[in-house]
Amino acid sequence: MINKILASLIGVLLHTAIFAQGQRTIKIEPNDTKEDIIEKAAWVVPTANQYAYKKLEFTCFVHFGVNTFTGKEWGDGFEDPKVFNLQNLDTDQWCRAAKDAGMKLVMFTAKHHDGFVLWQSRYTKHGVMSSPYKNGKGDVLKELAASCKKYGLKLGVYLSPADLYQIENKDGLYGNLSKRTERIIPRPVKNRPFKNKTTFKFKVDDYNEYFLNQLFELLTEYGPIHEVWFDGAHPKRKGGQKYNYLAWKELIQTLAPNAVIFGKEDVRWCGNESGATRESEWDVVTFDQNPHKMNLFPDMHGDLGSREKLFDAKYLHYLPGETDTSIREGWFYRDEDQKVRSADDVFDIYERSVGGNSTFLLNIPPNKEGRFSKEDVRVLKEVGERIRETYNNNLLVGAQGESAILDSNEDTYVLGEDGKGVYIITLPKPITLNRFLLQEAIQTHGQRVEEHVLDAWVDNKWQEVAEGTTIGYKKILRFPEVTTNKLRVRILKSRLSPSLSNVSAHYFKPRPPQLVIERNLNGKVTISPKKSDFDWKTDGIDVNKSISKNVIIRYTTNGEIPNENSQIFSDPFFLKSGYVKAKSFEKEQTGGLAEREFGLIKKDWDVKGTYDSEKNIPENAIDADVKTYWNSGSGEPELTIDLKENKTIRGFIYTPPLNFKKGLIEKGVIKISKNGTSWKTVRTFDLGNLINDPKARKVLFDEPVKARYVKIVSIRGAGGSSSATIAEIDILE
């Protein structure tokens, strides 16, 4: 009996010792109880590289390449390198703008899906070496690496596994059915020796050898690399090509020991490209097999780490999320007509992503001049100013309470008991705050907190001002401003003992509101404060009620930027067609620019198209309401519009529905007619990746045309759909 007790005690001590240090990956055993699984989840911690990655917080994506010059979102591999007619590259300007925004790393598309490379690779001629840039001697990545070093930014590389040039080229290596044989990486190239003499032996096919050779170049010749980004998109496949990720990983971990790998077992995609975030963002996620031995990693959506999710796991693994989106419509620069996110929008995503236990990767696509455009730079500067103004000023300086959470030291922390904890903070004088930041000691105790609340002492009693679920690396609570001299943090539910390593209080100074411009079927335009994109379910704020009565909205219809002398908006006004630009003004402050282009008034138009549901009739495509949409159902994927009279038209705007993904038109043709029977094709158009980026797309004709009838025909629907879907079509005069 004594031996059994001793054995049991030893087992408990051994179990405790195993998890006291924390592990990145923990296996679930068949006999583990639910309590065992929760305990194991509490001891899943990040690696040193993952923790350093979390501390980057805000990073810069740079999509640049032949698509910049062709106007495409995805190239096709047939591009002539001469189209990359770069003249005045300024990577210093990129890095200055990123630094001003508070970004800490630049992620660069060294090779996108088209296969065009932006460095002097030894293993292909499809890249800058065959372009006019510096007579074929240019190296964009080399210039960027030097700029990153100059401005104190880390560097990441995006190398697309998909490669349309290698697919479409008759001598291409992708899917060429070559045998897997032992290859030496890097493959020697005459007159191009490597300074780094490390070599590898892998049993791989031709394309994996090519990919490994290029990885070797990127990881050894451009300074330290801190993130390697693998996109999961595949515009086209060939020959059953498989990727040998385990070989890629060995090479990366050897040559770039401080790098995390995106899209695999180090960092995961957030699951969308629009900047949406989860209310509960768990870094402890589940796998059915050992992630360290996996070659393929699926995208992760929905609930990733709740208790219920954990109970079905075979492995628990630390896998932080990265929230990526673009500051512009689309990932690549097209033209200055592309809409640019406002500072309000970017700052909101920053607070929701960085303040929601995620890393924020914001894409800034350089223009054809090799620079970030002025509006993008302006927004980045404004966002950086907001971040510094808000979060560099901790209102709890001088407060009394648990020193471990007030000392701004990430290595000190407090532990609660029985899954709970209460911490009171007393201030020497009242403060006014509307932001509160919390951090767990994830590097030693993992992510544990499941529910928490912030209270403020108001009118001699505690008043709840905000609540949240997960904390993890960082949580930012947002709420209506409150003035108090005492705050209370309550951890209500946690996995094992909850840790808290840091708290701080902040005040965000509201700006004049972002505006939204709308026009009804009669041509009457209204301009109003945009309903906030913030997720206020937790914070309970009605942004429209918080807008100051001192705000003045000014607008123009001549294309100029509104200023203090522009027309004041008071009542809806009539607009036949054209641009409306508007700004809000409050005392010395100016809000972000809102702009919208309107086509012809649709009031008297007729429209024809097939449909399967009365909810999705053709009239929805011309009702001036983006919340309704037409879907062709099982019929022909085309929509015919009768403008009632001949009009001179120069293009159209296609708006996809936000919450319906079937039938989004990726590629199509637009036809015109004067009599409704004889049709002429005006142009073919390609609208890019609409499923993950469902924003309006404008298509202009090479020259204006006259027509009474307009027909939109879908050639290719998103995700292979055979139907067509339109939320709104605007015909541009």
RABELNOR-V767784 format. One record per helix or strand of 2 or more residues. SS is the DSSP state (H for helix, E for strand). FROM is the first residue (numbers start at 1). TO is the last residue. If there is no record, write none. Layout:
BEGIN
ss,from,to
SS,FROM,TO
SS,FROM,TO
END
This chain:
BEGIN
ss,from,to
H,2,20
E,25,27
H,34,42
H,48,56
E,58,62
H,66,70
H,81,83
H,91,101
E,105,111
H,128,130
H,133,136
H,140,151
E,154,159
H,164,168
E,181,185
E,200,204
H,206,220
E,227,229
H,245,255
E,260,262
E,267,269
E,284,287
H,291,293
H,307,310
E,315,318
E,320,326
H,343,353
E,359,363
H,374,391
H,403,406
E,414,415
E,420,439
H,442,445
E,449,458
E,461,468
E,475,494
E,499,500
E,502,506
E,515,519
E,524,529
H,543,546
E,552,556
E,567,568
E,573,574
E,578,586
E,589,590
E,594,598
E,606,608
H,614,616
H,618,622
E,630,631
E,638,655
E,664,673
E,680,686
E,697,717
H,718,720
E,725,726
E,728,732
END
